[in-house]
Amino acid sequence: MKREDWQRVYVPRGDALDVRVRRTLRTLGDAPVRRMNMKKGIALALCAVLALASAVALAAGLLFSDRVDVQTKAEQALTQRYGLTLDMLSIFHCSVDEAAGTVVYAPLEGASDTLGERLGTYTVTLGGGQATAVWSHDGEPVGDDLTSPVWDAGLLGQALARKAAGEEWFEILASEEQLAIGVAEEEAEALARQAVAQQYGAEALEGFMLEDVNLHVAGPEQSGVHGVWQYTVCFARLHEAARAVERYAVELYADDGSVASCMREVEDNVLLPGEDDGTEPDAAQAVPDVPEDVIALAREALMERYGLTQAQADAMALHTDWLAVDCDGDAPVYEVWFWLWQNPDGTWSAGDGLYGAYVNAGTGVIEETYYDNTLGGNG
């Protein structure tokens, strides 16, 4: 995935998306929610006052919470026994139970069933100075290539290398036969016209123009019957007096051109050519004033936590759109986010991705950390 692709996925657009994505990332580790139920301006003002009394705690050096320590030990155990790297673990959903001393890495929510089945689930139990790691696929045979029904660290590394080179998961998981396209775009248009004529009559498309031919991935329910590719062909005409667009949408399987669906729809209250919808752009979001020492501490903590070099840490760009502050009792807890992209051509390299740290300005403790290499999603 290139940098511009990553930005389209991760750069928030509007307050709702901003809050939703941050909250999603935070709950990946089942972290307790500290956000107080108060208006944002009041919360920022209160935390700003509290921060003045908390600066001393930040000079104590790096202090990680028990939660971070438990997760770090679990990662070390999985690296030692199974050869899993942080980049590999980044594509799993991590659940930490500090009281029980267990850490579970399960396939990400939204991952395809095929990917989840191949990855399996890793569980680490800590106790008595020991870390015991087990895998749901322990004892099962692992094949020599990515067609294997079970992926160990070696095969997962191969898959991630292909993902980093620009392939999507469905391309990595599918066979050559499933990825084959047996119908050209021009053929898809002709087949779609035939489907409309058969269902709605020979004159149905009179006055319509080709609006779009879109090749996309078919839904998972079709994967056992057809290949992964599907065309959606749309024909449309505009009714200016009624402010409506009439449209036929035909879905075709790209392996053999068979029709999946053929629908007629009308979209009302459309904008006419040249019209402006009259909406105002979103107001700029308030950005909390995060002290420079908090940002520096977060950067240093992430460098140590994830084994970054000084050059990588220095190259991490502050993600100002996601700066936030919560209140934990009498102390502000700052969310500080960075993103790292090292290649000038925008291609992914080891260590690239999204980093986050939650810094308690009252105690100086790094309460939570996150790393997402951005390779887990997008197909």
Secondary structure, DSSP 8 states (H G I E B T S, - for coil): --HHHHHHHHS--SHHHHHHHHHHHHHTTT------SS-HHHHHHHHHHHHHTTGGGGGG--EE-HHHHHHHHHHHHHHHHH---HHHHTTEEEEEETTTTEEEEEE-TT--HHHHHHH--EEEEEETTEEEEEETTTTS---SSTTSSS--HHHHHHHHHHHHTT--HHHHHS-HHHH---S-HHHHHHHHHHHHHHHH-TTTTTT-EEEEEEEEE--GGGTTTS-SEEEEEEEEEEETTTTEEEEEEEEEETTT--EEEEEEEEEES---TT-----------------HHHHHHHHHHHHHHTT--HHHHHH-EE-GGG-EEEEETTEEEEEEEEEE---TT----TT-EEEEEEEETTT-EEEEEEEE-S-S---
